[in-house]
Amino acid sequence: MQVLVVGANGMLGHDMVAVLKARGMNVLARDLPALDVTRDQNWDDLPTARWVINCAAYTAVDRAETEHELAMAVNREGAGRVARWAASRKAHLVHVSTDYVFDGFNGPYRESDPVAPLNVYGQSKLEGEQAVFGVLPDALVVRTQALFGLHGRHFAGAIQRRLKEGPWPVRVVDDQFTCPTYTVHLARAILCLMDALATGTVHVSASGQCSWWEYARAIAAEAGLEPKLEPIPTSGYPLPARRPANAVLCKDRYRVITGEDMPDWRAGLKAFISETSEKAGAGL
């Protein structure tokens, strides 16, 4: 079976390609500059695929407040462009979205709960979902959150760098809650949903939940670093983009569809730290 992964060089895309290849699938891995979701060029040159997985996204949450047009070009228009190509090839589409479509006042959130983004990034991802379903009502939209992995920039990596290099203490908010999700685990979950021919919106993130402060302490402990951390409220760490206080996603629908639970976030963190250490030891 042939699968096109758009955004294949990104953190999730890289692991998605690896998981699909391990299953024995024929993977077309595409990313910039060869394939740009904001432009019409090069799409007609792509071979036909049975599945399309769109991992391409603009994820700079704070910069999106001033780079509104770019965020919309990637997350809204780009999503629509991928959906139109999939529709033209009669391919199944998986589109990856975010918990930031919610305001975070009433989590955990089910797929049917009202959406109300607090920032430009969340709004752009919501409009991307709408663009996808406007073209392909039977598409699969996977909402996830707080991703970390070996092939990108994320909170877990940033905390380790700060704890090693300073300045200290590292200030971390303790009144925002999430489900840190390892991209390898998410990629495997997406494959499970593909096997089940799932459609509609499905929430997929790690089991369990924690504050960003608890997450930072777990990172320090797992990496064997001194926890030079200071818990602070959101009001003490102002950022350009507002964040939801509790956008934890309810995974009941994923469990019903696949018969499985997502791994706990601590298991993902342990695997990530272990792989990071192994690569560092090998000089990779």
LINPERA-V896822 format. One record per residue. N is the residue number from 1. RES is the residue in one small letter. PSI is psi in whole degrees, 0 to 359 (* if undefined). Layout:
N|RES|PSI ; N|RES|PSI
//
This chain:
1|m|134 ; 2|q|131 ; 3|v|130 ; 4|l|122 ; 5|v|114 ; 6|v|134 ; 7|g|37 ; 8|a|343 ; 9|n|356 ; 10|g|178 ; 11|m|308 ; 12|l|318 ; 13|g|318 ; 14|h|314 ; 15|d|328 ; 16|m|316 ; 17|v|315 ; 18|a|318 ; 19|v|318 ; 20|l|318 ; 21|k|323 ; 22|a|332 ; 23|r|349 ; 24|g|16 ; 25|m|152 ; 26|n|111 ; 27|v|128 ; 28|l|105 ; 29|a|117 ; 30|r|141 ; 31|d|181 ; 32|l|147 ; 33|p|354 ; 34|a|325 ; 35|l|119 ; 36|d|118 ; 37|v|347 ; 38|t|0 ; 39|r|156 ; 40|d|344 ; 41|q|149 ; 42|n|351 ; 43|w|322 ; 44|d|343 ; 45|d|352 ; 46|l|139 ; 47|p|156 ; 48|t|140 ; 49|a|152 ; 50|r|326 ; 51|w|147 ; 52|v|129 ; 53|i|114 ; 54|n|102 ; 55|c|359 ; 56|a|134 ; 57|a|150 ; 58|y|119 ; 59|t|11 ; 60|a|88 ; 61|v|314 ; 62|d|319 ; 63|r|333 ; 64|a|334 ; 65|e|331 ; 66|t|343 ; 67|e|49 ; 68|h|313 ; 69|e|319 ; 70|l|317 ; 71|a|317 ; 72|m|324 ; 73|a|320 ; 74|v|308 ; 75|n|334 ; 76|r|294 ; 77|e|321 ; 78|g|318 ; 79|a|318 ; 80|g|322 ; 81|r|317 ; 82|v|318 ; 83|a|319 ; 84|r|321 ; 85|w|315 ; 86|a|317 ; 87|a|321 ; 88|s|337 ; 89|r|4 ; 90|k|42 ; 91|a|152 ; 92|h|142 ; 93|l|133 ; 94|v|124 ; 95|h|132 ; 96|v|127 ; 97|s|200 ; 98|t|158 ; 99|d|344 ; 100|y|2 ; 101|v|349 ; 102|f|157 ; 103|d|346 ; 104|g|16 ; 105|f|341 ; 106|n|36 ; 107|g|164 ; 108|p|151 ; 109|y|134 ; 110|r|165 ; 111|e|330 ; 112|s|356 ; 113|d|150 ; 114|p|141 ; 115|v|150 ; 116|a|78 ; 117|p|145 ; 118|l|348 ; 119|n|172 ; 120|v|318 ; 121|y|310 ; 122|g|320 ; 123|q|320 ; 124|s|323 ; 125|k|323 ; 126|l|315 ; 127|e|332 ; 128|g|316 ; 129|e|314 ; 130|q|321 ; 131|a|319 ; 132|v|309 ; 133|f|335 ; 134|g|332 ; 135|v|317 ; 136|l|89 ; 137|p|337 ; 138|d|16 ; 139|a|166 ; 140|l|119 ; 141|v|120 ; 142|v|112 ; 143|r|133 ; 144|t|187 ; 145|q|153 ; 146|a|56 ; 147|l|146 ; 148|f|150 ; 149|g|184 ; 150|l|345 ; 151|h|35 ; 152|g|181 ; 153|r|136 ; 154|h|175 ; 155|f|316 ; 156|a|319 ; 157|g|319 ; 158|a|319 ; 159|i|317 ; 160|q|317 ; 161|r|316 ; 162|r|321 ; 163|l|332 ; 164|k|322 ; 165|e|340 ; 166|g|184 ; 167|p|156 ; 168|w|158 ; 169|p|158 ; 170|v|121 ; 171|r|128 ; 172|v|135 ; 173|v|141 ; 174|d|10 ; 175|d|21 ; 176|q|136 ; 177|f|144 ; 178|t|185 ; 179|c|90 ; 180|p|128 ; 181|t|123 ; 182|y|130 ; 183|t|331 ; 184|v|316 ; 185|h|322 ; 186|l|318 ; 187|a|318 ; 188|r|323 ; 189|a|320 ; 190|i|320 ; 191|l|320 ; 192|c|319 ; 193|l|323 ; 194|m|316 ; 195|d|324 ; 196|a|359 ; 197|l|41 ; 198|a|147 ; 199|t|171 ; 200|g|200 ; 201|t|134 ; 202|v|130 ; 203|h|127 ; 204|v|106 ; 205|s|175 ; 206|a|153 ; 207|s|157 ; 208|g|175 ; 209|q|164 ; 210|c|163 ; 211|s|163 ; 212|w|329 ; 213|w|314 ; 214|e|321 ; 215|y|314 ; 216|a|319 ; 217|r|322 ; 218|a|322 ; 219|i|312 ; 220|a|314 ; 221|a|315 ; 222|e|326 ; 223|a|358 ; 224|g|34 ; 225|l|149 ; 226|e|127 ; 227|p|73 ; 228|k|72 ; 229|l|147 ; 230|e|118 ; 231|p|137 ; 232|i|157 ; 233|p|162 ; 234|t|323 ; 235|s|338 ; 236|g|0 ; 237|y|68 ; 238|p|137 ; 239|l|159 ; 240|p|321 ; 241|a|132 ; 242|r|141 ; 243|r|147 ; 244|p|138 ; 245|a|325 ; 246|n|90 ; 247|a|30 ; 248|v|135 ; 249|l|136 ; 250|c|126 ; 251|k|20 ; 252|d|318 ; 253|r|320 ; 254|y|317 ; 255|r|319 ; 256|v|317 ; 257|i|316 ; 258|t|341 ; 259|g|14 ; 260|e|157 ; 261|d|149 ; 262|m|147 ; 263|p|152 ; 264|d|150 ; 265|w|330 ; 266|r|325 ; 267|a|320 ; 268|g|318 ; 269|l|317 ; 270|k|315 ; 271|a|319 ; 272|f|312 ; 273|i|320 ; 274|s|314 ; 275|e|322 ; 276|t|315 ; 277|s|319 ; 278|e|317 ; 279|k|321 ; 280|a|319 ; 281|g|330 ; 282|a|356 ; 283|g|26 ; 284|l|*
//
